[in-house]
C-alpha cells in the first residue's frame, strides 16, 4: 500500500524538484559597475554599496529581484562595458544622447547641483573667450561649457581637475557641489562657485540584457524610491533641490 502511494506521489515530487531547480537557475544574475573615485559618495565594500548615495540605490535594488554583483570601475570602463555588454548596469550616471544608443536610462532617482568652481571671481562666463575647463574624462557635462571657443582638458578624476585649477592650468572645473569640500579642505586661498545646473542621476541598463522585464522593474523601483527619497533628504544626507509647486 505504501509503495503504491509512493509511486503515485513520485511524479509530483519530481515535478516540484524540477520547478524549484528551474526557478533557482532562472534568477537574474547581473554585474553592476559602480563609479570609482567618489568613495565618500558611493563605493563597494564587502560586496555592498556604501556612501552618501547608497540609500537611494539600496532602496531600488531591494525592490528588484535578482543576484547583483557590485564592482568598482572607472567611469570610462563602465560606459565601455555597458556598450559591450560586459556589465548589465552602471551607476550613478546621468543621461546623454550618446549613452542612450547602447543602454536605457532608469529615470530620475535624485538630483545633484553641479557648479562652476573657480579660484578667480570671473565675469559672466558666457561673455568670455577661450575659457579653459577641466572635465573628468567621459563626464557628460560638455553642454555646460560657456563662452566663445572654450577649451577642454580631460583628466582622470575631479581631484586632478581641482588640483589643475589651483595650479592655474585651467580656469573652471564643473563638479557636484557636495564634493567641493573634499578637494578644497586644505586650500587656503579664495574660491568661487556658481550653479551650473541641477542634474538628474540614476542608472543605465545595457541593451545587451536579455531580460526584457528588468528595465521596467528598475524604472518602477526608481519612481518609488525617488518619492521616498524626497521625503528623506536629511536622513539620507544628500542636499536636495526644492521641488517647484507645478512639478
N, C-alpha and C positions, 0 to 999 in steps of 0.2 A: 504494500500500500504506500509506504513512504517513498519507495523507488518510483512508483507511478506519479506521485505528487511532484517529486523532483524533476522527472522527465517533462512534466507539463510546465513547470516553472523555469526550467533551464533556458528556453528561448527568451523569456522575459528578462532574466538576469544578463544574458548575452547582449540583448538589445540595449539594456541600461549601461552596461560596461562600455560598449562602443559609442554610445551617445555622450557619456562623460568624457571619453578619450577625445572625441571629435571637438567637444566644447573646449577642452583644455588646449588642444592643438590650434584651434581657431582664434585663440586670444590674440589681440593685436600686440605685435612686438615692434617697437619703434625707437630709433635713436634720435635724441633731441640735442641739437647743437646750441650751446649757451655762450653768449658773447663774453669772451675772456677780457681781461684787463680792466674790468669795472667791478672788482671783487666786493667792494662795500655795497654796491647796488644789487648785484646778483652774481652768484657763482655756484659751483657744485662742490660739496664736501660730503664724503662718505656716501656718494650716490644720491644726495638730496640737494634741492635748491635752498640756498641761504642768501641773505641780504635784504635790502630795503624793498626791492621789487618782489621778493619771493612770495609774500602773502597773496598777491594777485594771482600768481601762477599756481600756487598751491590750491587756491580756490578753483581754478579752471581744471587742473588735472584731476582733482578729486571728483569731478563730475563727468569725466570721460573714461570709459572702460578701456583698459589696455595695459601693456607692460612697457613702460617708458624708461629708457636709459639715458641719463643726462650726462653730457660730455662738454667740458670747457673747450672752446675753439676761438681762434681769432675771427673777426668779422668776415674778412675776405674768404676764409676757409668755409665758414657757414654758408655763405652765398654760393660758393663754388659747389659744395656738396649738395645743397638744395637743388641746384640746377642739374647735377649729375644723378641725383637720386641716392647719393651716399648716406644722407640723413633724411628723415621724414619731416622734421620740424626744426625751425630756427627761431630763437628769441634772445632778448627783446629786440624787435625790429619795427621800423616804420615803413609805410607803404610807398612804393615807387612804381612808375610805369615799367621800368626795366625788370624789376623783380616779379611783376605780375605775369610776365611771359613764361615763367617756369614754376611759379608757386602761387598759392591762394592766400591772400591776407585774411586774418581771422576776424577783422573788425576791431573797433576801438576798445581796448581794455582799460587804459588810463592815459592821461596826458601829462607831458612834461614841458616846462618852459625852457626853451633854448635861448641863449643870449649871445650877443656880440661882446666879447671880452677884449679890452684894450688897456694899455698902460699909458696912453695919452688920451686926453679929452678931445677927440677928433670932431670936426664939424659933421653935419649930416652926411652919412656915408654915401647916400645917393649922389651927392654933389662932388664927390672926389674921383680922381682918375688914378688908375694903377695901384689901387689898394692891394696889399699882399695879405692873403688869407691863408691860415693854417687849417687844414682839414685832415681828419683821420681817413686813411685810405679806405675807399668803398663806402664812406659815410654818405648817406643820401640826403645831403643838405645843400647841394650846389645851387639850388634855386634861391638860396638865401644870400648869394653873392650880391654885393651892392656896388654902385658907382660905374664909371666908364673904364673899360679894359682892365677888370680885376685880374690879379694873378693868384694862382693856387699852388701852394706847396703841400704835397701829401706826406703824411707822417704815419708812423705805426700805431700811435695811441695819443690820447688827449694830454697825457703828461708831457710827452715830447713836444706837442704843439704849444703848450703853455710855456715850456722852457724856451722855445724859439721866440715866443712873444717877449718874454722877459729879457732875452738877449738882443732884441731889436731886429730879428731876422724876418719876422712877419709883423703886420700891423694889427690884425684882428684874428681872433680864434672864435669859432662857433662851437658851443658845447652846452650840455644841460646845466642849468643854473645850480641845481642841487649838488653838483660835483665841483663847483668852483673852490670850495673851502679845502678840498683835498690837495689842490695844486697851488694854492696861494697861502697855505698855513705858515710858511716860513718866509714869505715875501714881505719886505718892509716898505716897499715903495707904494706909490698910488696906483690904483687901477679903477677902471670904469666898466660898467656893463649896461647894455640896453637890450630890451626884449627883442629877439629876432622873430620868434613865432612860438605858439603853443602847438605841439606836435603829438599826434596820436601814436601810441605804442601798443604793440600786440605781438603777434607771431605770424610766421608764414608756414604753410603746409605744402610740401613739394607736390607737383603734378604727378610725380612718379608713384605716389602712394596709391595702391590698387583698391584700398578700402574706400569706396565711394561715400560711405556714411560718416567717415572720420571728420571731414571738413565741417559738415553740418553739426555734428556733435560738439566740436570745438566752438563753432560760432554760437550755438545755443548757450554753452557754458560761459563764453566770454560776455555775452549780453547779460547773463545773470550776475556774473562777478563784477561787471562794471557798475551795476546798480548797488551791489553790496559795498564795493569799494568807495563809491561816492558818499556813503554814509559812515565810512570808517577811515577817513583820511588821517585823523590824528592817531588812531590806533595802529594804522598801517604805515605811518611815518613817511608819507610821500606828499609834499605840498601840492595841493590840487587847485585847479582853476575853478573859480566860482562859475557855475552854470548860468547862462542867461535865461531869463524867465521863459522865453519862447522855445528854448532847447528841449 
